[in-house]
Amino acid sequence: MSNHIGSYMLNEILYILSEMGISETIGKQRTRKFALKLVRIGKRYDCNNNEILDSIGEEIGICYLCLKETEDIEDGLCQTCRK
């Protein structure tokens, strides 16, 4: 059974990071590192990547399926995972 509430809580943290302008301050690479750390924490608590990165993954540039860092994200997926 998945921890949907935990996944969406982590998603909300990523949105707060963006809304407060912190992601611009720390830069894209550090924002991605932070997001990937949240995903790793989420995995320990049975959370889902796609829920953690829901919508915000495109803004950050992380594919929810393979966790690749790229600017080419559509519907949460990188070019390879969209195939």
C-alpha positions as CSV (number, residue, x, y, z in Angstrom):
1,M,0.0,0.0,0.0
2,S,1.4,3.4,-1.0
3,N,1.7,6.4,1.2
4,H,-0.2,8.9,-0.9
5,I,-0.5,11.5,1.8
6,G,3.3,11.5,2.4
7,S,3.9,11.7,-1.4
8,Y,1.7,14.8,-1.7
9,M,3.2,16.4,1.4
10,L,6.7,16.1,-0.2
11,N,5.2,17.5,-3.4
12,E,3.9,20.5,-1.5
13,I,7.4,21.1,0.0
14,L,8.8,21.3,-3.5
15,Y,6.1,23.8,-4.5
16,I,6.8,25.9,-1.4
17,L,10.5,25.9,-2.4
18,S,9.5,27.3,-5.8
19,E,6.9,29.7,-4.6
20,M,9.3,31.3,-2.1
21,G,11.9,31.8,-4.7
22,I,14.4,29.5,-2.9
23,S,14.9,27.4,-6.1
24,E,16.1,30.5,-8.0
25,T,18.4,31.4,-5.1
26,I,20.1,28.0,-4.9
27,G,20.0,27.3,-8.6
28,K,18.6,24.5,-10.8
29,Q,21.3,21.9,-9.9
30,R,20.9,22.2,-6.1
31,T,17.1,22.3,-6.5
32,R,17.3,19.0,-8.4
33,K,19.6,17.5,-5.7
34,F,17.1,18.6,-3.0
35,A,14.2,17.1,-5.0
36,L,16.0,13.8,-5.5
37,K,16.8,13.7,-1.8
38,L,13.1,14.1,-1.1
39,V,12.3,11.3,-3.5
40,R,14.8,9.0,-1.7
41,I,13.3,9.9,1.7
42,G,9.8,9.2,0.2
43,K,10.9,5.8,-1.0
44,R,11.8,4.8,2.6
45,Y,8.2,5.7,3.6
46,D,6.5,4.0,0.6
47,C,5.8,7.2,-1.3
48,N,5.4,7.4,-5.1
49,N,7.8,9.3,-7.3
50,N,5.0,10.5,-9.7
51,E,3.1,12.0,-6.8
52,I,6.1,13.7,-5.2
53,L,7.1,15.2,-8.6
54,D,3.5,15.7,-9.8
55,S,3.6,18.8,-12.1
56,I,6.7,20.3,-10.3
57,G,9.0,17.7,-11.9
58,E,8.6,19.5,-15.3
59,E,9.6,22.8,-13.7
60,I,12.5,21.3,-11.9
61,G,13.5,19.0,-14.8
62,I,13.3,15.5,-13.3
63,C,11.6,12.6,-14.9
64,Y,9.4,10.8,-12.3
65,L,9.9,7.4,-13.8
66,C,13.7,7.1,-14.3
67,L,14.7,10.2,-12.2
68,K,16.8,11.5,-15.0
69,E,17.6,15.2,-14.8
70,T,16.7,16.9,-18.1
71,E,15.0,19.9,-19.5
72,D,13.0,17.7,-21.9
73,I,10.1,16.7,-19.6
74,E,6.5,16.3,-20.9
75,D,3.7,14.9,-18.7
76,G,6.3,14.2,-16.1
77,L,8.4,11.9,-18.4
78,C,11.7,12.4,-20.2
79,Q,12.0,11.6,-23.9
80,T,13.3,8.1,-23.3
81,C,10.4,7.2,-20.9
82,R,7.8,8.7,-23.2
83,K,8.7,6.1,-25.9
